[in-house]
Amino acid sequence: MSPATVFQIHLALGYVPWLLCLGAYVMPRLNAMDHLEAQRAIATLHSFRFFGLVFIIPGVVGPNLPASFASFAAYGDFATGVLAMLALLTVRIRPLFWLFVVAFNVVGTVDIIVDYYHGNQIGLANLAGELGATYAIPIIYVPLLMITHALAFYLLLRWVRSAGLVAPAEAARRS
């Protein structure tokens, strides 16, 4: 089996254990939490995304990993991590907390989607060995991050609906 095929299998199967864990352990716990505490837990996980800066450290990744991929992945993760930390720091200032919750989830989701797209465009599967010590990030860490972004949006929408908050267009339509 080629290294590219192994990498593709790793990418796909990276989601399976996290989804199983989510269903068995995480969702029951988050459903029992207050909506703010649930988002705070997700923000705590994403506050570690500063770790993505490792993609731009020479010697950690191989010299043939395209700098454009490594830089975007590194700084996208860094921005997401900082926004998640800001959410955690502003938890007592609710409007700011919710702004940062939405911001880190939007930035983080876009970062991952663009990284997947860019990785596909540059043939990252064929360059998987150039990921070096960071190989585990897209295989183990990124699926968890993407799943928790989706979960955060789901919880936000559920909270908005249950709180009776509606979008301005929907409110105008109802009147």
C-alpha positions in Angstrom: 0.0 0.0 0.0 1.4 3.4 -0.9 2.1 6.1 1.7 -0.5 8.3 -0.1 -3.2 5.6 0.3 -2.3 5.1 4.0 -2.5 8.8 4.5 -6.0 8.9 2.8 -7.2 6.0 5.0 -5.9 7.8 8.1 -7.6 11.0 7.1 -11.0 9.3 6.6 -10.8 6.9 9.6 -9.6 9.7 11.9 -13.2 10.8 12.2 -14.7 7.4 13.2 -13.3 7.1 16.8 -14.1 10.7 17.6 -17.6 10.4 16.4 -18.1 7.2 18.4 -16.6 9.0 21.5 -18.8 12.0 20.9 -22.0 9.8 20.8 -21.1 7.7 23.8 -19.5 10.2 26.1 -19.4 13.8 25.0 -23.0 14.5 23.8 -24.7 13.2 26.9 -22.4 15.4 29.0 -22.8 18.5 26.9 -26.6 18.0 26.7 -26.6 18.1 30.5 -24.6 21.3 30.7 -25.8 24.9 30.5 -25.3 26.2 27.0 -22.6 28.6 28.1 -20.6 25.9 29.9 -20.9 23.6 26.9 -19.4 26.3 24.6 -16.8 27.1 27.2 -15.7 23.4 27.2 -15.4 23.5 23.4 -13.5 26.8 23.6 -11.1 25.2 26.0 -10.2 22.5 23.6 -9.7 25.0 20.8 -7.6 27.2 22.9 -4.7 24.7 22.4 -4.7 25.4 18.6 -1.7 27.6 19.1 0.1 24.3 18.7 -0.5 24.5 14.9 2.4 27.0 14.7 4.6 23.8 14.7 3.9 23.6 11.0 6.4 26.4 10.4 9.3 25.1 12.5 12.1 23.8 10.3 13.1 20.3 11.2 9.7 19.4 12.6 8.3 19.3 9.1 10.2 18.3 6.1 11.8 20.8 3.8 9.6 19.8 0.9 6.3 20.6 2.6 5.0 23.6 0.7 5.4 26.8 2.7 2.1 28.1 1.5 0.3 25.1 3.1 2.3 25.1 6.3 1.9 28.9 6.8 -1.8 29.0 6.3 -2.4 26.0 8.5 -0.1 27.4 11.2 -1.6 30.9 11.3 -5.2 29.7 10.9 -4.7 27.5 13.9 -3.0 30.2 15.8 -5.8 32.7 15.1 -8.4 30.2 16.1 -6.6 29.4 19.4 -6.2 33.1 20.3 -10.0 33.7 19.6 -10.9 30.7 21.7 -8.7 32.0 24.6 -10.4 35.4 24.2 -13.7 33.7 24.6 -12.5 32.0 27.8 -11.2 35.3 29.1 -14.4 37.2 28.5 -16.8 34.6 29.8 -18.1 37.1 32.4 -18.8 39.7 29.7 -21.4 37.7 27.9 -21.7 39.7 24.6 -18.0 39.5 24.1 -17.9 35.8 25.0 -20.6 34.9 22.4 -18.9 37.1 19.8 -15.6 35.2 20.4 -17.3 31.9 20.4 -18.8 32.5 17.0 -15.5 34.0 15.8 -13.3 31.1 16.8 -15.7 28.6 15.3 -16.0 30.5 12.0 -12.3 31.1 11.7 -11.4 27.5 12.8 -13.9 25.9 10.4 -12.7 28.0 7.5 -9.1 27.2 8.4 -9.8 23.4 8.3 -11.8 23.5 5.1 -9.2 25.6 3.3 -6.4 23.3 4.7 -8.2 20.3 3.3 -8.8 22.0 0.0 -5.2 23.3 -0.2 -3.8 19.9 0.9 -5.8 18.3 -1.9 -4.6 20.9 -4.5 -0.9 20.4 -3.6 -1.2 16.6 -3.4 -0.5 16.4 0.3 -1.2 12.7 0.4 1.9 12.2 -1.8 3.9 14.5 0.5 2.6 13.0 3.8 6.2 12.1 4.9 7.0 15.8 4.7 4.6 16.4 7.6 7.2 14.8 9.8 6.3 15.1 13.5 3.1 16.9 12.6 1.7 13.9 10.7 -0.6 13.1 13.7 -2.2 16.6 13.6 -4.4 16.0 10.5 -5.0 12.4 11.4 -5.9 12.6 15.1 -6.4 16.3 16.1 -8.1 17.9 13.1 -11.1 15.4 13.0 -11.7 16.3 16.7 -11.5 20.0 15.9 -13.8 19.8 12.9 -16.4 17.7 14.8 -16.4 20.1 17.8 -16.8 23.1 15.4 -19.9 21.4 14.0 -21.1 20.6 17.5 -20.5 24.2 18.6 -22.7 25.5 15.7 -25.3 22.9 16.4 -25.4 23.9 20.1 -25.6 27.6 19.2 -28.5 27.0 16.8 -30.3 24.9 19.3 -29.8 27.6 22.0 -31.0 30.3 19.6 -34.2 28.3 18.8 -34.9 27.4 22.4 -34.4 31.0 23.6 -36.9 32.2 21.0 -34.3 34.3 19.3 -35.0 34.6 15.6 -33.2 36.2 12.7 -34.5 39.7 11.7 -35.7 38.3 8.3 -37.7 35.6 10.0 -39.1 38.1 12.6 -40.3 40.4 9.7 -41.9 37.4 7.9 -43.8 36.4 11.1 -45.3 39.9 11.6 
